[in-house]
Amino acid sequence: QVQLVESGGGLVQPGGSLRLSCVVSGTIFRLVDMGWYRQAPGKQRELVADITNGGSTNYKDPVKGRFTISRDNAKNTVYLQMNSLKPEDTAVYYCNTPPSYNTRWSWGQGTQVTVSS
């Protein structure tokens, strides 16, 4: 069974930075594409970035130029570096397979990111 454990969230002021991590177990991590999603209060969960098993990346418009997704296959970990954070980035962040895959694994607990002065 695949397990996803997200961490690295917190409270940060506008303009600040955070680095999220997601450790994946129970699968051959280096073979799978991964995505970072977020869910703000009262809104649907949305993809913000994804990375293929070969390292190609894709970003949604609201985070382009500010967020960077990366992976370390030796550590079974996918990262999301978030810079120039805005209040509208406030959400619970999750990792999982990208929408291009037909199914998602069971969601982890996520990590809360709050951007506020």
N, CA, C and O atoms as a GROMACS GRO file, in nm:
protein
  468
    1GLN      N    1   0.085  -0.119   0.000
    1GLN     CA    2   0.000   0.000   0.000
    1GLN      C    3   0.088   0.124   0.000
    1GLN      O    4   0.184   0.134   0.077
    2VAL      N    5   0.055   0.218  -0.087
    2VAL     CA    6   0.134   0.340  -0.098
    2VAL      C    7   0.099   0.435   0.016
    2VAL      O    8  -0.019   0.454   0.048
    3GLN      N    9   0.200   0.493   0.076
    3GLN     CA   10   0.181   0.595   0.179
    3GLN      C   11   0.248   0.724   0.136
    3GLN      O   12   0.358   0.725   0.081
    4LEU      N   13   0.179   0.835   0.163
    4LEU     CA   14   0.227   0.968   0.130
    4LEU      C   15   0.235   1.049   0.259
    4LEU      O   16   0.135   1.061   0.331
    5VAL      N   17   0.352   1.104   0.288
    5VAL     CA   18   0.368   1.182   0.410
    5VAL      C   19   0.425   1.319   0.374
    5VAL      O   20   0.542   1.332   0.337
    6GLU      N   21   0.339   1.420   0.385
    6GLU     CA   22   0.378   1.557   0.352
    6GLU      C   23   0.424   1.630   0.479
    6GLU      O   24   0.377   1.602   0.590
    7SER      N   25   0.518   1.722   0.460
    7SER     CA   26   0.567   1.803   0.572
    7SER      C   27   0.625   1.933   0.518
    7SER      O   28   0.643   1.950   0.398
    8GLY      N   29   0.655   2.024   0.610
    8GLY     CA   30   0.722   2.147   0.574
    8GLY      C   31   0.637   2.271   0.573
    8GLY      O   32   0.688   2.382   0.552
    9GLY      N   33   0.508   2.256   0.596
    9GLY     CA   34   0.421   2.372   0.598
    9GLY      C   35   0.441   2.457   0.722
    9GLY      O   36   0.520   2.423   0.810
   10GLY      N   37   0.369   2.568   0.726
   10GLY     CA   38   0.377   2.657   0.841
   10GLY      C   39   0.315   2.791   0.812
   10GLY      O   40   0.249   2.811   0.709
   11LEU      N   41   0.338   2.883   0.905
   11LEU     CA   42   0.289   3.021   0.892
   11LEU      C   43   0.404   3.107   0.841
   11LEU      O   44   0.514   3.107   0.898
   12VAL      N   45   0.379   3.180   0.735
   12VAL     CA   46   0.483   3.264   0.676
   12VAL      C   47   0.421   3.395   0.632
   12VAL      O   48   0.304   3.400   0.595
   13GLN      N   49   0.500   3.501   0.635
   13GLN     CA   50   0.453   3.632   0.592
   13GLN      C   51   0.451   3.640   0.439
   13GLN      O   52   0.525   3.568   0.372
   14PRO      N   53   0.367   3.725   0.384
   14PRO     CA   54   0.369   3.746   0.239
   14PRO      C   55   0.510   3.780   0.192
   14PRO      O   56   0.581   3.858   0.255
   15GLY      N   57   0.548   3.719   0.080
   15GLY     CA   58   0.683   3.736   0.028
   15GLY      C   59   0.782   3.634   0.078
   15GLY      O   60   0.895   3.627   0.028
   16GLY      N   61   0.742   3.555   0.175
   16GLY     CA   62   0.831   3.456   0.232
   16GLY      C   63   0.839   3.328   0.151
   16GLY      O   64   0.779   3.317   0.044
   17SER      N   65   0.914   3.233   0.205
   17SER     CA   66   0.937   3.106   0.135
   17SER      C   67   0.916   2.987   0.228
   17SER      O   68   0.933   2.997   0.349
   18LEU      N   69   0.879   2.876   0.168
   18LEU     CA   70   0.870   2.748   0.237
   18LEU      C   71   0.912   2.638   0.140
   18LEU      O   72   0.901   2.653   0.018
   19ARG      N   73   0.960   2.529   0.196
   19ARG     CA   74   0.992   2.411   0.116
   19ARG      C   75   0.914   2.292   0.170
   19ARG      O   76   0.935   2.250   0.284
   20LEU      N   77   0.827   2.240   0.090
   20LEU     CA   78   0.748   2.124   0.127
   20LEU      C   79   0.816   1.996   0.080
   20LEU      O   80   0.885   1.993  -0.022
   21SER      N   81   0.795   1.891   0.159
   21SER     CA   82   0.848   1.759   0.123
   21SER      C   83   0.736   1.656   0.127
   21SER      O   84   0.642   1.668   0.205
   22CYS      N   85   0.748   1.556   0.043
   22CYS     CA   86   0.653   1.445   0.044
   22CYS      C   87   0.732   1.316   0.026
   22CYS      O   88   0.793   1.293  -0.078
   23VAL      N   89   0.730   1.234   0.128
   23VAL     CA   90   0.797   1.105   0.121
   23VAL      C   91   0.696   1.000   0.077
   23VAL      O   92   0.586   0.989   0.132
   24VAL      N   93   0.734   0.924  -0.022
   24VAL     CA   94   0.645   0.822  -0.082
   24VAL      C   95   0.701   0.684  -0.053
   24VAL      O   96   0.818   0.658  -0.080
   25SER      N   97   0.619   0.597  -0.001
   25SER     CA   98   0.662   0.459   0.024
   25SER      C   99   0.559   0.364  -0.034
   25SER      O  100   0.442   0.398  -0.053
   26GLY      N  101   0.606   0.240  -0.062
   26GLY     CA  102   0.515   0.138  -0.111
   26GLY      C  103   0.503   0.130  -0.262
   26GLY      O  104   0.416   0.058  -0.313
   27THR      N  105   0.587   0.201  -0.332
   27THR     CA  106   0.586   0.194  -0.478
   27THR      C  107   0.728   0.217  -0.528
   27THR      O  108   0.816   0.258  -0.452
   28ILE      N  109   0.749   0.190  -0.655
   28ILE     CA  110   0.880   0.217  -0.716
   28ILE      C  111   0.881   0.364  -0.758
   28ILE      O  112   0.846   0.398  -0.871
   29PHE      N  113   0.920   0.447  -0.665
   29PHE     CA  114   0.905   0.592  -0.678
   29PHE      C  115   0.966   0.646  -0.807
   29PHE      O  116   0.908   0.733  -0.872
   30ARG      N  117   1.082   0.595  -0.843
   30ARG     CA  118   1.154   0.653  -0.957
   30ARG      C  119   1.078   0.634  -1.088
   30ARG      O  120   1.110   0.698  -1.188
   31LEU      N  121   0.979   0.546  -1.089
   31LEU     CA  122   0.905   0.518  -1.212
   31LEU      C  123   0.777   0.601  -1.227
   31LEU      O  124   0.715   0.601  -1.333
   32VAL      N  125   0.738   0.671  -1.122
   32VAL     CA  126   0.609   0.739  -1.126
   32VAL      C  127   0.622   0.890  -1.139
   32VAL      O  128   0.715   0.952  -1.086
   33ASP      N  129   0.526   0.947  -1.210
   33ASP     CA  130   0.512   1.093  -1.213
   33ASP      C  131   0.445   1.136  -1.083
   33ASP      O  132   0.368   1.061  -1.024
   34MET      N  133   0.475   1.259  -1.039
   34MET     CA  134   0.419   1.308  -0.913
   34MET      C  135   0.364   1.450  -0.929
   34MET      O  136   0.408   1.526  -1.016
   35GLY      N  137   0.269   1.483  -0.846
   35GLY     CA  138   0.214   1.617  -0.848
   35GLY      C  139   0.196   1.672  -0.708
   35GLY      O  140   0.183   1.597  -0.611
   36TRP      N  141   0.195   1.804  -0.698
   36TRP     CA  142   0.157   1.873  -0.575
   36TRP      C  143   0.021   1.940  -0.600
   36TRP      O  144  -0.001   2.006  -0.702
   37TYR      N  145  -0.067   1.920  -0.504
   37TYR     CA  146  -0.200   1.977  -0.508
   37TYR      C  147  -0.218   2.067  -0.386
   37TYR      O  148  -0.141   2.061  -0.291
   38ARG      N  149  -0.323   2.149  -0.391
   38ARG     CA  150  -0.359   2.227  -0.273
   38ARG      C  151  -0.510   2.241  -0.266
   38ARG      O  152  -0.580   2.237  -0.368
   39GLN      N  153  -0.557   2.257  -0.144
   39GLN     CA  154  -0.701   2.278  -0.122
   39GLN      C  155  -0.718   2.389  -0.021
   39GLN      O  156  -0.682   2.376   0.096
   40ALA      N  157  -0.775   2.497  -0.068
   40ALA     CA  158  -0.805   2.611   0.018
   40ALA      C  159  -0.943   2.592   0.080
   40ALA      O  160  -1.025   2.518   0.026
   41PRO      N  161  -0.969   2.658   0.193
   41PRO     CA  162  -1.101   2.643   0.257
   41PRO      C  163  -1.215   2.676   0.161
   41PRO      O  164  -1.214   2.781   0.098
   42GLY      N  165  -1.311   2.586   0.152
   42GLY     CA  166  -1.427   2.609   0.068
   42GLY      C  167  -1.404   2.590  -0.080
   42GLY      O  168  -1.493   2.617  -0.161
   43LYS      N  169  -1.285   2.543  -0.117
   43LYS     CA  170  -1.254   2.526  -0.259
   43LYS      C  171  -1.217   2.380  -0.287
   43LYS      O  172  -1.186   2.303  -0.196
   44GLN      N  173  -1.222   2.346  -0.414
   44GLN     CA  174  -1.182   2.211  -0.454
   44GLN      C  175  -1.031   2.197  -0.456
   44GLN      O  176  -0.958   2.295  -0.472
   45ARG      N  177  -0.986   2.076  -0.439
   45ARG     CA  178  -0.843   2.049  -0.449
   45ARG      C  179  -0.798   2.073  -0.592
   45ARG      O  180  -0.867   2.034  -0.687
   46GLU      N  181  -0.683   2.136  -0.608
   46GLU     CA  182  -0.634   2.168  -0.741
   46GLU      C  183  -0.486   2.134  -0.752
   46GLU      O  184  -0.411   2.142  -0.655
   47LEU      N  185  -0.446   2.095  -0.873
   47LEU     CA  186  -0.306   2.069  -0.900
   47LEU      C  187  -0.232   2.201  -0.913
   47LEU      O  188  -0.283   2.295  -0.973
   48VAL      N  189  -0.112   2.210  -0.856
   48VAL     CA  190  -0.031   2.330  -0.875
   48VAL      C  191   0.093   2.304  -0.959
   48VAL      O  192   0.141   2.393  -1.030
   49ALA      N  193   0.147   2.182  -0.951
   49ALA     CA  194   0.268   2.150  -1.027
   49ALA      C  195   0.282   1.999  -1.036
   49ALA      O  196   0.235   1.926  -0.949
   50ASP      N  197   0.348   1.953  -1.142
   50ASP     CA  198   0.378   1.810  -1.149
   50ASP      C  199   0.514   1.789  -1.212
   50ASP      O  200   0.570   1.877  -1.278
   51ILE      N  201   0.567   1.669  -1.191
   51ILE     CA  202   0.700   1.634  -1.241
   51ILE      C  203   0.695   1.489  -1.289
   51ILE      O  204   0.642   1.402  -1.221
   52THR      N  205   0.749   1.466  -1.406
   52THR     CA  206   0.751   1.330  -1.460
   52THR      C  207   0.863   1.248  -1.397
   52THR      O  208   0.948   1.300  -1.326
   53ASN      N  209   0.860   1.119  -1.424
   53ASN     CA  210   0.968   1.035  -1.370
   53ASN      C  211   1.102   1.072  -1.432
   53ASN      O  212   1.207   1.039  -1.377
   54GLY      N  213   1.099   1.141  -1.546
   54GLY     CA  214   1.222   1.187  -1.610
   54GLY      C  215   1.266   1.325  -1.568
   54GLY      O  216   1.372   1.372  -1.608
   55GLY      N  217   1.183   1.391  -1.487
   55GLY     CA  218   1.221   1.522  -1.434
   55GLY      C  219   1.162   1.641  -1.507
   55GLY      O  220   1.194   1.755  -1.474
   56SER      N  221   1.077   1.619  -1.606
   56SER     CA  222   1.010   1.731  -1.672
   56SER      C  223   0.903   1.787  -1.581
   56SER      O  224   0.832   1.712  -1.513
   57THR      N  225   0.891   1.919  -1.581
   57THR     CA  226   0.800   1.984  -1.487
   57THR      C  227   0.693   2.065  -1.559
   57THR      O  228   0.709   2.106  -1.674
   58ASN      N  229   0.584   2.087  -1.486
   58ASN     CA  230   0.473   2.167  -1.539
   58ASN      C  231   0.412   2.242  -1.422
   58ASN      O  232   0.397   2.188  -1.312
   59TYR      N  233   0.375   2.368  -1.446
   59TYR     CA  234   0.320   2.451  -1.340
   59TYR      C  235   0.190   2.516  -1.385
   59TYR      O  236   0.175   2.553  -1.502
   60LYS      N  237   0.098   2.530  -1.292
   60LYS     CA  238  -0.023   2.604  -1.320
   60LYS      C  239   0.008   2.754  -1.312
   60LYS      O  240   0.101   2.796  -1.243
   61ASP      N  241  -0.071   2.831  -1.384
   61ASP     CA  242  -0.041   2.974  -1.398
   61ASP      C  243  -0.025   3.048  -1.265
   61ASP      O  244   0.066   3.131  -1.254
   62PRO      N  245  -0.109   3.022  -1.163
   62PRO     CA  246  -0.097   3.102  -1.040
   62PRO      C  247   0.038   3.088  -0.969
   62PRO      O  248   0.073   3.174  -0.888
   63VAL      N  249   0.114   2.982  -0.998
   63VAL     CA  250   0.238   2.960  -0.925
   63VAL      C  251   0.361   2.967  -1.015
   63VAL      O  252   0.474   2.955  -0.967
   64LYS      N  253   0.341   2.985  -1.143
   64LYS     CA  254   0.455   2.991  -1.236
   64LYS      C  255   0.552   3.101  -1.196
   64LYS      O  256   0.511   3.214  -1.165
   65GLY      N  257   0.679   3.068  -1.197
   65GLY     CA  258   0.782   3.165  -1.163
   65GLY      C  259   0.806   3.180  -1.015
   65GLY      O  260   0.901   3.246  -0.974
   66ARG      N  261   0.719   3.121  -0.932
   66ARG     CA  262   0.734   3.131  -0.787
   66ARG      C  263   0.760   2.996  -0.721
   66ARG      O  264   0.833   2.989  -0.622
   67PHE      N  265   0.702   2.892  -0.773
   67PHE     CA  266   0.715   2.757  -0.716
   67PHE      C  267   0.806   2.673  -0.805
   67PHE      O  268   0.809   2.690  -0.927
   68THR      N  269   0.879   2.581  -0.741
   68THR     CA  270   0.963   2.487  -0.813
   68THR      C  271   0.942   2.346  -0.757
   68THR      O  272   0.961   2.323  -0.638
   69ILE      N  273   0.904   2.254  -0.843
   69ILE     CA  274   0.888   2.115  -0.802
   69ILE      C  275   1.014   2.039  -0.841
   69ILE      O  276   1.071   2.061  -0.948
   70SER      N  277   1.056   1.949  -0.753
   70SER     CA  278   1.174   1.868  -0.781
   70SER      C  279   1.157   1.733  -0.712
   70SER      O  280   1.064   1.713  -0.634
   71ARG      N  281   1.248   1.642  -0.741
   71ARG     CA  282   1.239   1.510  -0.679
   71ARG      C  283   1.379   1.456  -0.653
   71ARG      O  284   1.475   1.490  -0.721
   72ASP      N  285   1.386   1.370  -0.551
   72ASP     CA  286   1.509   1.298  -0.519
   72ASP      C  287   1.472   1.151  -0.514
   72ASP      O  288   1.416   1.104  -0.415
   73ASN      N  289   1.502   1.078  -0.620
   73ASN     CA  290   1.461   0.939  -0.627
   73ASN      C  291   1.532   0.852  -0.523
   73ASN      O  292   1.479   0.750  -0.480
   74ALA      N  293   1.651   0.892  -0.483
   74ALA     CA  294   1.723   0.815  -0.381
   74ALA      C  295   1.654   0.825  -0.246
   74ALA      O  296   1.668   0.736  -0.162
   75LYS      N  297   1.578   0.932  -0.225
   75LYS     CA  298   1.509   0.953  -0.099
   75LYS      C  299   1.359   0.930  -0.110
   75LYS      O  300   1.285   0.952  -0.014
   76ASN      N  301   1.313   0.888  -0.227
   76ASN     CA  302   1.169   0.867  -0.249
   76ASN      C  303   1.089   0.992  -0.210
   76ASN      O  304   0.982   0.982  -0.149
   77THR      N  305   1.140   1.107  -0.246
   77THR     CA  306   1.083   1.233  -0.200
   77THR      C  307   1.062   1.330  -0.317
   77THR      O  308   1.146   1.342  -0.406
   78VAL      N  309   0.947   1.397  -0.312
   78VAL     CA  310   0.920   1.506  -0.405
   78VAL      C  311   0.908   1.634  -0.322
   78VAL      O  312   0.853   1.634  -0.212
   79TYR      N  313   0.962   1.742  -0.377
   79TYR     CA  314   0.967   1.870  -0.306
   79TYR      C  315   0.887   1.977  -0.379
   79TYR      O  316   0.863   1.968  -0.500
   80LEU      N  317   0.847   2.077  -0.304
   80LEU     CA  318   0.788   2.196  -0.363
   80LEU      C  319   0.850   2.317  -0.293
   80LEU      O  320   0.819   2.346  -0.177
   81GLN      N  321   0.937   2.386  -0.365
   81GLN     CA  322   0.995   2.510  -0.315
   81GLN      C  323   0.901   2.624  -0.352
   81GLN      O  324   0.870   2.646  -0.469
   82MET      N  325   0.856   2.695  -0.251
   82MET     CA  326   0.759   2.802  -0.272
   82MET      C  327   0.821   2.935  -0.230
   82MET      O  328   0.853   2.955  -0.113
   83ASN      N  329   0.836   3.024  -0.325
   83ASN     CA  330   0.892   3.157  -0.300
   83ASN      C  331   0.787   3.264  -0.328
   83ASN      O  332   0.685   3.238  -0.392
   84SER      N  333   0.814   3.384  -0.280
   84SER     CA  334   0.723   3.497  -0.303
   84SER      C  335   0.579   3.460  -0.271
   84SER      O  336   0.488   3.485  -0.350
   85LEU      N  337   0.561   3.401  -0.157
   85LEU     CA  338   0.428   3.352  -0.119
   85LEU      C  339   0.328   3.465  -0.103
   85LEU      O  340   0.363   3.574  -0.059
   86LYS      N  341   0.204   3.436  -0.139
   86LYS     CA  342   0.094   3.531  -0.132
   86LYS      C  343  -0.015   3.476  -0.041
   86LYS      O  344  -0.023   3.355  -0.020
   87PRO      N  345  -0.098   3.562   0.014
   87PRO     CA  346  -0.209   3.512   0.098
   87PRO      C  347  -0.296   3.410   0.024
   87PRO      O  348  -0.348   3.318   0.086
   88GLU      N  349  -0.312   3.425  -0.105
   88GLU     CA  350  -0.395   3.331  -0.181
   88GLU      C  351  -0.330   3.194  -0.197
   88GLU      O  352  -0.394   3.102  -0.249
   89ASP      N  353  -0.206   3.179  -0.154
   89ASP     CA  354  -0.143   3.046  -0.153
   89ASP      C  355  -0.180   2.966  -0.029
   89ASP      O  356  -0.145   2.849  -0.018
   90THR      N  357  -0.251   3.029   0.064
   90THR     CA  358  -0.293   2.960   0.185
   90THR      C  359  -0.383   2.842   0.152
   90THR      O  360  -0.486   2.857   0.086
   91ALA      N  361  -0.342   2.724   0.198
   91ALA     CA  362  -0.414   2.601   0.166
   91ALA      C  363  -0.346   2.485   0.237
   91ALA      O  364  -0.238   2.500   0.293
   92VAL      N  365  -0.411   2.370   0.232
   92VAL     CA  366  -0.345   2.245   0.269
   92VAL      C  367  -0.286   2.187   0.142
   92VAL      O  368  -0.354   2.176   0.040
   93TYR      N  369  -0.160   2.152   0.148
   93TYR     CA  370  -0.088   2.101   0.032
   93TYR      C  371  -0.069   1.950   0.043
   93TYR      O  372  -0.035   1.897   0.149
   94TYR      N  373  -0.092   1.883  -0.070
   94TYR     CA  374  -0.083   1.737  -0.078
   94TYR      C  375   0.000   1.696  -0.199
   94TYR      O  376   0.011   1.770  -0.297
   95CYS      N  377   0.058   1.578  -0.191
   95CYS     CA  378   0.121   1.519  -0.309
   95CYS      C  379   0.042   1.396  -0.349
   95CYS      O  380  -0.025   1.333  -0.267
   96ASN      N  381   0.052   1.362  -0.477
   96ASN     CA  382  -0.012   1.242  -0.529
   96ASN      C  383   0.026   1.227  -0.676
   96ASN      O  384   0.102   1.308  -0.729
   97THR      N  385  -0.026   1.125  -0.740
   97THR     CA  386  -0.002   1.112  -0.884
   97THR      C  387  -0.075   1.225  -0.957
   97THR      O  388  -0.175   1.275  -0.907
   98PRO      N  389  -0.028   1.266  -1.074
   98PRO     CA  390  -0.088   1.377  -1.146
   98PRO      C  391  -0.218   1.336  -1.215
   98PRO      O  392  -0.246   1.217  -1.228
   99PRO      N  393  -0.297   1.431  -1.259
   99PRO     CA  394  -0.425   1.399  -1.326
   99PRO      C  395  -0.408   1.313  -1.451
   99PRO      O  396  -0.503   1.247  -1.493
  100SER      N  397  -0.290   1.314  -1.510
  100SER     CA  398  -0.268   1.230  -1.628
  100SER      C  399  -0.277   1.081  -1.596
  100SER      O  400  -0.298   0.999  -1.685
  101TYR      N  401  -0.261   1.047  -1.469
  101TYR     CA  402  -0.281   0.910  -1.425
  101TYR      C  403  -0.430   0.890  -1.401
  101TYR      O  404  -0.500   0.984  -1.363
  102ASN      N  405  -0.479   0.770  -1.422
  102ASN     CA  406  -0.623   0.746  -1.405
  102ASN      C  407  -0.667   0.744  -1.261
  102ASN      O  408  -0.784   0.771  -1.231
  103THR      N  409  -0.576   0.712  -1.170
  103THR     CA  410  -0.615   0.699  -1.031
  103THR      C  411  -0.518   0.774  -0.941
  103THR      O  412  -0.403   0.798  -0.975
  104ARG      N  413  -0.571   0.810  -0.823
  104ARG     CA  414  -0.487   0.869  -0.717
  104ARG      C  415  -0.468   0.764  -0.609
  104ARG      O  416  -0.557   0.681  -0.585
  105TRP      N  417  -0.355   0.766  -0.544
  105TRP     CA  418  -0.338   0.690  -0.422
  105TRP      C  419  -0.421   0.753  -0.310
  105TRP      O  420  -0.472   0.864  -0.324
  106SER      N  421  -0.435   0.682  -0.200
  106SER     CA  422  -0.503   0.741  -0.085
  106SER      C  423  -0.426   0.865  -0.040
  106SER      O  424  -0.304   0.863  -0.028
  107TRP      N  425  -0.500   0.972  -0.017
  107TRP     CA  426  -0.436   1.099   0.017
  107TRP      C  427  -0.371   1.093   0.155
  107TRP      O  428  -0.421   1.028   0.247
  108GLY      N  429  -0.258   1.162   0.168
  108GLY     CA  430  -0.196   1.178   0.298
  108GLY      C  431  -0.268   1.282   0.380
  108GLY      O  432  -0.377   1.328   0.345
  109GLN      N  433  -0.206   1.320   0.491
  109GLN     CA  434  -0.270   1.417   0.580
  109GLN      C  435  -0.253   1.560   0.530
  109GLN      O  436  -0.322   1.651   0.575
  110GLY      N  437  -0.161   1.578   0.438
  110GLY     CA  438  -0.134   1.712   0.387
  110GLY      C  439  -0.052   1.794   0.485
  110GLY      O  440  -0.026   1.752   0.598
  111THR      N  441  -0.011   1.911   0.439
  111THR     CA  442   0.062   2.004   0.525
  111THR      C  443   0.005   2.144   0.504
  111THR      O  444  -0.009   2.190   0.391
  112GLN      N  445  -0.027   2.210   0.615
  112GLN     CA  446  -0.094   2.340   0.610
  112GLN      C  447   0.007   2.451   0.582
  112GLN      O  448   0.110   2.462   0.648
  113VAL      N  449  -0.025   2.532   0.484
  113VAL     CA  450   0.053   2.652   0.453
  113VAL      C  451  -0.038   2.772   0.474
  113VAL      O  452  -0.144   2.782   0.414
  114THR      N  453   0.005   2.863   0.560
  114THR     CA  454  -0.072   2.984   0.587
  114THR      C  455   0.017   3.105   0.560
  114THR      O  456   0.124   3.119   0.619
  115VAL      N  457  -0.029   3.190   0.471
  115VAL     CA  458   0.047   3.310   0.435
  115VAL      C  459  -0.031   3.430   0.487
  115VAL      O  460  -0.138   3.463   0.436
  116SER      N  461   0.024   3.495   0.588
  116SER     CA  462  -0.047   3.604   0.653
  116SER      C  463   0.052   3.693   0.726
  116SER      O  464   0.155   3.648   0.777
  117SER      N  465   0.018   3.821   0.730
  117SER     CA  466   0.100   3.915   0.806
  117SER      C  467   0.046   3.931   0.947
  117SER      O  468   0.102   4.007   1.026
   0.00000   0.00000   0.00000
